[in-house]
Amino acid sequence: MDNEEVIMGIIVHGGNARSYAMRAMSAAKNLDFEEADELVESANEELNKAHRIQTDLIQAESRGDKTEVSLLMVHAQDHLMNAMSVRDVSLEIIDLNKKIKKLSGGN
């Protein structure tokens, strides 16, 4: 697989993770916590895939196989970090919605 294909893997999986996390927040706003939790799990799976690709690149570089740092690579790393941040925020939003529901008399 060439370098651009590897980088696109990070972008695709990061984008999928971000989308799942955004959908999880929407589900939590609608008090569908089962769906929200499932979507977060899907986001985590996508983040793990992207992270494995990133780890492979880091390990290859530590063995002396240099990876060209291109604008596409920078974009991929940015995409992954953004997805991780959105997932983290989604966990907080879901937790807050659960607490609000509980405090308002919901189970």
C-alpha positions in Angstrom: 0.0 0.0 0.0 1.4 3.4 -0.9 1.8 6.3 1.5 -1.3 8.2 0.3 -3.5 5.1 0.8 -2.2 4.7 4.3 -2.8 8.3 5.1 -6.3 8.2 3.6 -7.0 5.3 6.0 -6.4 7.6 8.9 -8.7 10.3 7.4 -11.5 7.8 6.6 -11.5 6.1 10.0 -11.1 9.5 11.8 -14.0 10.9 9.8 -16.2 7.9 10.5 -15.4 8.2 14.3 -16.3 11.8 14.3 -19.6 11.1 12.6 -20.4 8.3 15.0 -19.6 10.6 18.0 -21.8 13.4 16.6 -24.7 11.0 16.1 -24.1 9.7 19.7 -24.6 13.3 21.0 -27.8 13.6 19.0 -29.1 10.3 20.4 -28.3 11.4 23.9 -30.2 14.7 23.4 -33.2 12.5 22.4 -32.6 10.5 25.6 -31.8 7.3 23.5 -28.9 6.3 25.7 -28.6 2.8 24.3 -28.2 4.1 20.8 -25.7 6.8 22.1 -23.6 4.2 23.8 -23.6 1.9 20.7 -22.6 4.9 18.5 -19.7 5.7 20.9 -18.6 2.1 20.7 -18.6 2.4 16.9 -16.6 5.7 17.2 -14.1 3.9 19.4 -13.7 1.1 16.9 -13.0 3.5 14.1 -10.5 5.5 16.3 -8.7 2.2 17.1 -8.4 1.5 13.4 -7.0 4.9 12.7 -4.7 4.7 15.7 -3.3 1.3 14.5 -2.4 2.9 11.2 -0.8 5.8 12.9 1.1 3.4 15.2 2.4 1.4 12.2 3.7 4.6 10.7 5.4 5.6 13.9 7.0 2.1 14.3 8.2 2.1 10.7 9.8 5.5 11.3 11.5 4.3 14.5 13.0 1.5 12.4 14.4 4.0 10.0 11.7 4.0 7.3 11.0 7.7 6.9 7.5 8.8 6.1 7.2 12.0 4.0 5.5 14.7 5.9 3.0 16.1 3.4 0.1 18.4 3.7 -2.1 15.3 3.4 -0.3 13.7 6.4 -0.8 16.8 8.5 -4.5 16.9 7.5 -4.8 13.2 8.5 -3.3 13.8 11.9 -5.5 16.9 12.4 -8.5 14.8 11.4 -7.7 12.1 13.9 -7.1 14.5 16.8 -10.4 16.3 16.0 -12.2 13.0 16.0 -10.7 12.0 19.3 -11.8 15.4 20.8 -15.3 15.1 19.5 -15.6 11.6 20.9 -14.4 12.9 24.3 -16.9 15.7 24.2 -19.7 13.3 23.2 -18.9 11.2 26.3 -19.4 14.3 28.5 -22.6 15.3 26.7 -24.0 11.8 27.1 -23.1 11.7 30.7 -24.7 15.1 31.4 -27.9 14.1 29.6 -28.1 11.0 31.7 -27.6 13.0 34.9 -30.2 15.6 33.8 -32.7 12.8 33.1 -32.1 11.2 36.4 -32.4 14.5 38.3 -35.6 15.3 36.5 -37.2 12.1 37.7 -36.4 9.8 34.8 -34.7 6.4 35.3 
